[in-house]
Amino acid sequence: MSAAAPQRRKVSREGLLLIKSFEGFRPRTVLRRDGTPVIGYGHSRSARPGAVVSEAEAELLLQYDLMPIVALLNERVRLPLNQHQFDALASFIFSIGLERFQGSDVLEKLDAHALTEAADALSAWPERASPPVDALYRRRSSERALFDTAPDQPAPLDALLTAPVRGPGAEATPTDAAPPSMPVLRHEKRAAKDSASDAALGDKGAVLFIGGVGALAFAAGIAAFRRALNAPASGDAAVLIGAGLAAAGLVFIGVAAWSFLRGKDRPAEHKQSR
């Protein structure tokens, strides 16, 4: 009885997310450092200056670019691969290219049915990036983490992206190490100070506005009251209006004064609470 043919696989959703996260989405054609035009998620075959794609179209182009990679893994690699291993190798090949993979030590180790050695060889391939080492081997480390994940276990993207860097010359970060605290950037500190200053200026502006309205109302009330006294013919209505305006002005001025004094006391209270 002949042995069962290896299961034909395709790149899973987890594998697609990993590739997309490293390739990044380009809505229009841009040039790589080597001058190669790319669009979408690393697509170059039909990238032309001025071309534009949506995210849905870019994913279709990615699926198209993965077709020869999927065919190669299913037909050329005779060693049975689980889904995580298949996805990790697909991401690796998408990064370095089909021709380089076919002449690589990774494929050589796979042909020798040496999975661990194949994973080690994969980890040693640098990414198209600039130093430091962490940038060179960040993608390889994520692919290695996916390759090593047990087939019956999920491989969430955040765990893959934060996997310890394992490239040559890089010290692997302990998996149980506490994540570094997020520093407060200088521009964030400045923004906080600016917002506090804006709030303080806003409070002072409101106080001045209320005080100004009160002063105008008080002045208008006194003027109306004097006019009524100098011209008795204007009647009691003018006296009442003048008195009302003056009283309202005093209320506004009082509110403004109270708000100003309260604002001066706040810094001292804040310092004591700290």
Backbone hydrogen bonds, N-H to C=O, Kabsch-Sander energy under -0.5 kcal/mol:
donor,donor_aa,acceptor,acceptor_aa,energy
16,L,12,S,-2.3
17,L,13,R,-2.4
18,L,14,E,-1.9
19,I,15,G,-2.3
20,K,16,L,-2.8
21,S,17,L,-2.2
22,F,18,L,-1.5
23,E,19,I,-2.6
24,G,20,K,-2.4
26,R,24,G,-0.5
26,R,40,G,-1.1
29,T,51,A,-1.5
30,V,38,V,-2.6
32,R,36,T,-2.8
35,G,32,R,-2.0
38,V,30,V,-3.0
39,I,43,H,-2.4
40,G,26,R,-2.8
42,G,40,G,-1.1
43,H,39,I,-2.0
47,A,44,S,-0.8
51,A,48,R,-2.3
53,V,27,P,-2.7
58,A,54,S,-2.4
59,E,55,E,-2.0
60,L,56,A,-1.7
61,L,57,E,-2.1
62,L,58,A,-2.0
63,Q,59,E,-2.5
64,Y,60,L,-2.1
65,D,61,L,-2.4
66,L,62,L,-1.8
67,M,63,Q,-0.8
67,M,64,Y,-0.8
70,V,66,L,-3.0
71,A,67,M,-2.3
72,L,68,P,-2.1
73,L,69,I,-2.4
74,N,70,V,-2.2
75,E,71,A,-2.2
76,R,72,L,-3.1
77,V,72,L,-0.9
77,V,73,L,-0.6
78,R,76,R,-0.8
86,F,82,N,-2.4
87,D,83,Q,-2.6
88,A,84,H,-2.4
89,L,85,Q,-2.3
90,A,86,F,-2.2
91,S,87,D,-2.3
92,F,88,A,-2.1
93,I,89,L,-2.9
94,F,90,A,-2.4
95,S,91,S,-1.5
96,I,92,F,-2.2
97,G,93,I,-3.0
101,F,97,G,-1.8
102,Q,98,L,-2.2
103,G,99,E,-1.0
104,S,101,F,-1.8
107,L,101,F,-0.5
108,E,104,S,-1.4
109,K,105,D,-2.2
110,L,106,V,-2.0
111,D,107,L,-2.6
112,A,108,E,-1.2
113,H,110,L,-1.7
114,A,109,K,-2.8
115,L,113,H,-0.8
118,A,114,A,-2.2
119,A,115,L,-2.4
120,D,116,T,-2.2
121,A,117,E,-2.4
122,L,118,A,-2.2
123,S,119,A,-2.0
124,A,120,D,-0.7
124,A,121,A,-0.8
125,W,122,L,-1.6
127,E,136,L,-2.8
129,A,127,E,-1.8
135,A,132,P,-1.2
136,L,132,P,-1.5
137,Y,133,V,-2.2
138,R,134,D,-0.6
141,S,137,Y,-2.1
142,S,138,R,-1.6
143,E,139,R,-2.6
144,R,140,R,-2.6
145,A,141,S,-2.1
146,L,142,S,-2.0
147,F,143,E,-2.6
148,D,144,R,-2.2
149,T,145,A,-0.7
149,T,146,L,-0.8
153,Q,150,A,-2.2
160,L,156,P,-1.6
161,L,157,L,-2.6
162,T,158,D,-1.1
163,A,160,L,-1.3
170,A,167,G,-2.0
172,A,170,A,-0.6
177,A,174,P,-1.6
185,L,183,P,-0.8
189,K,185,L,-2.2
190,R,186,R,-2.4
191,A,187,H,-2.1
192,A,188,E,-2.3
193,K,189,K,-2.4
194,D,190,R,-2.9
195,S,191,A,-2.6
196,A,192,A,-2.1
197,S,193,K,-2.8
198,D,194,D,-2.9
199,A,195,S,-2.3
200,A,196,A,-2.4
201,L,197,S,-3.0
202,G,198,D,-2.5
203,D,199,A,-2.3
204,K,200,A,-2.4
205,G,201,L,-2.7
206,A,202,G,-2.2
207,V,203,D,-2.3
208,L,204,K,-2.7
209,F,205,G,-2.4
210,I,206,A,-2.6
211,G,207,V,-2.7
212,G,208,L,-2.8
213,V,209,F,-2.7
214,G,210,I,-2.5
215,A,211,G,-2.5
216,L,212,G,-2.6
217,A,213,V,-2.7
218,F,214,G,-2.6
219,A,215,A,-2.7
220,A,216,L,-2.9
221,G,217,A,-2.3
222,I,218,F,-2.5
223,A,219,A,-2.4
224,A,220,A,-2.4
225,F,221,G,-2.4
226,R,222,I,-2.5
227,R,223,A,-2.2
228,A,224,A,-2.0
229,L,225,F,-1.8
230,N,226,R,-2.5
231,A,227,R,-1.6
234,S,231,A,-2.3
235,G,232,P,-1.6
239,V,235,G,-0.9
240,L,236,D,-2.4
241,I,237,A,-2.6
242,G,238,A,-2.5
243,A,239,V,-2.5
244,G,240,L,-2.6
245,L,241,I,-2.7
246,A,242,G,-2.4
247,A,243,A,-2.4
248,A,244,G,-2.7
249,G,245,L,-2.6
250,L,246,A,-2.1
251,V,247,A,-2.0
252,F,248,A,-2.4
253,I,249,G,-2.5
254,G,250,L,-2.4
255,V,251,V,-2.5
256,A,252,F,-2.5
257,A,253,I,-2.5
258,W,254,G,-2.5
259,S,255,V,-2.5
260,F,256,A,-2.3
261,L,257,A,-2.3
262,R,258,W,-2.2
263,G,259,S,-2.2
264,K,260,F,-1.6
265,D,261,L,-1.2
266,R,262,R,-0.9
269,E,265,D,-1.9
270,H,266,R,-2.6
271,K,267,P,-2.3
272,Q,268,A,-2.0
273,S,269,E,-2.1
274,R,270,H,-1.6
